């Protein structure tokens, strides 16, 4: 078994900003094939930091710009109906305003693993691999792509 690792940087937007990273998965697979001749196996994508996550979703405007943010705000709202930032116990510890961000990120995952066959991802046509920023401010993120296989 061979392993290929790549790190890529992203600039994310606050409050559920989303980036479709599907093409970057495929680029990492192409590079793994060129450098290590890996054709079949799994690729794992891991994002560092406590308030971002990864998922698969149909990357279309309704979901990306409205629906998912609305759903996550039901579970963990940032502000109340008057626009005031809601107080979370996390704020007492770190004196910041991103308690809701940590809860949202906990509902996601910091990693995702996808099998690949003959160098191609085994995802459906409407299944985009997506980085989601849950923090209350724009952030610089690193994603570690690790390809394992033969």
C-alpha positions as CSV (number, residue, x, y, z in Angstrom):
1,X,0.0,0.0,0.0
2,X,1.2,3.5,-0.9
3,X,0.3,6.8,0.7
4,X,0.3,10.3,-0.9
5,X,-0.3,13.5,1.2
6,X,-1.1,17.0,0.0
7,X,-2.0,20.1,2.0
8,X,-4.0,22.9,0.4
9,X,-5.0,26.3,1.8
10,X,-8.4,27.9,1.5
11,X,-9.9,31.3,2.5
12,X,-13.4,30.7,3.9
13,X,-16.3,33.1,4.5
14,X,-17.9,33.4,8.0
15,X,-21.3,32.0,9.0
16,X,-21.6,28.9,6.9
17,X,-19.5,29.9,3.9
18,X,-19.1,26.9,1.7
19,X,-16.5,25.8,-0.8
20,X,-16.9,23.0,-3.3
21,X,-13.6,21.0,-2.9
22,X,-14.6,18.1,-5.2
23,X,-12.2,19.1,-7.9
24,X,-9.4,19.3,-5.4
25,X,-10.1,15.7,-4.3
26,X,-9.7,14.6,-8.0
27,X,-6.6,16.7,-8.4
28,X,-5.0,15.0,-5.4
29,X,-6.0,11.6,-6.9
30,X,-4.4,12.5,-10.2
31,X,-1.2,13.6,-8.4
32,X,-1.2,10.4,-6.3
33,X,-1.4,8.3,-9.5
34,X,1.5,10.3,-11.2
35,X,3.8,10.2,-8.2
36,X,2.9,6.8,-6.5
37,X,0.9,4.9,-9.2
38,X,-2.1,4.7,-6.8
39,X,-5.3,3.7,-8.8
40,X,-7.6,2.2,-6.2
41,X,-8.1,3.0,-2.5
42,X,-9.5,5.8,-0.3
43,X,-8.9,9.5,-0.1
44,X,-9.4,11.2,3.3
45,X,-9.8,14.9,3.5
46,X,-9.2,16.5,7.0
47,X,-9.7,20.1,7.9
48,X,-7.8,21.6,10.8
49,X,-9.5,23.8,13.4
50,X,-12.5,23.4,15.6
51,X,-15.2,25.4,13.8
52,X,-15.1,24.1,10.2
53,X,-16.3,20.8,8.8
54,X,-16.8,18.7,5.7
55,X,-19.8,17.0,4.2
56,X,-21.3,16.0,0.9
57,X,-24.3,17.9,-0.5
58,X,-25.7,19.0,-3.8
59,X,-23.8,22.3,-4.3
60,X,-26.7,24.4,-5.6
61,X,-27.6,28.0,-4.7
62,X,-30.7,27.2,-2.5
63,X,-28.8,24.8,-0.3
64,X,-25.5,26.7,-0.3
65,X,-26.7,30.2,0.3
66,X,-30.0,29.7,2.3
67,X,-31.2,26.2,3.3
68,X,-28.3,24.7,5.2
69,X,-27.6,27.9,7.1
70,X,-31.2,28.2,8.1
71,X,-31.3,24.6,9.3
72,X,-28.1,25.0,11.3
73,X,-29.4,28.2,12.8
74,X,-32.4,26.2,14.2
75,X,-30.0,23.9,16.1
76,X,-27.5,26.6,17.1
77,X,-28.5,30.3,16.4
78,X,-25.9,33.0,16.5
79,X,-28.3,35.8,17.2
80,X,-31.8,36.1,18.7
81,X,-34.9,37.6,16.9
82,X,-33.7,41.1,17.8
83,X,-30.2,40.6,16.2
84,X,-28.4,40.3,19.6
85,X,-25.7,37.7,19.8
86,X,-26.9,34.8,21.9
87,X,-24.7,34.0,25.0
88,X,-23.2,30.5,25.1
89,X,-21.2,29.2,28.1
90,X,-18.2,28.8,25.7
91,X,-18.1,32.7,25.6
92,X,-17.3,32.7,29.3
93,X,-14.2,30.5,28.8
94,X,-12.6,32.2,25.8
95,X,-14.3,35.7,25.8
96,X,-15.3,35.3,22.1
97,X,-18.7,35.1,20.3
98,X,-18.4,31.7,18.5
99,X,-20.1,29.3,20.8
100,X,-22.8,28.6,18.2
101,X,-20.0,27.9,15.7
102,X,-18.6,25.1,17.7
103,X,-22.0,23.4,18.0
104,X,-22.6,23.7,14.2
105,X,-19.1,22.2,13.5
106,X,-19.8,19.4,15.9
107,X,-22.8,18.5,13.8
108,X,-20.5,18.1,10.8
109,X,-17.2,16.2,10.7
110,X,-13.6,17.5,10.4
111,X,-13.0,14.7,7.9
112,X,-14.5,12.7,5.0
113,X,-13.3,9.6,3.4
114,X,-14.3,8.6,-0.2
115,X,-13.3,5.4,-2.1
116,X,-11.9,5.7,-5.6
117,X,-11.7,3.1,-8.4
118,X,-9.3,3.5,-11.4
119,X,-8.4,6.9,-10.2
120,X,-12.0,8.3,-10.1
121,X,-14.0,9.3,-7.0
122,X,-17.0,7.0,-6.3
123,X,-19.5,9.9,-5.7
124,X,-22.9,10.4,-7.2
125,X,-23.6,13.2,-9.8
126,X,-25.2,15.5,-7.2
127,X,-22.7,14.7,-4.4
128,X,-20.2,17.5,-4.0
129,X,-17.5,17.4,-1.3
130,X,-17.9,20.6,0.6
131,X,-15.9,22.6,3.1
132,X,-18.1,24.6,5.5
133,X,-16.9,27.4,7.7
134,X,-19.0,27.7,10.9
135,X,-17.0,30.5,12.6
136,X,-18.2,34.0,13.0
137,X,-15.4,35.5,11.0
138,X,-13.6,34.7,7.7
139,X,-10.8,32.2,8.2
140,X,-7.7,30.7,6.6
141,X,-8.1,26.9,6.5
142,X,-5.8,24.0,5.6
143,X,-7.1,20.8,4.3
144,X,-5.0,17.7,4.4
145,X,-5.7,15.3,1.5
146,X,-4.3,11.8,2.1
147,X,-4.6,9.1,-0.5
148,X,-4.1,5.5,0.5
149,X,-4.2,2.6,-1.9
150,X,-2.5,0.5,-4.6
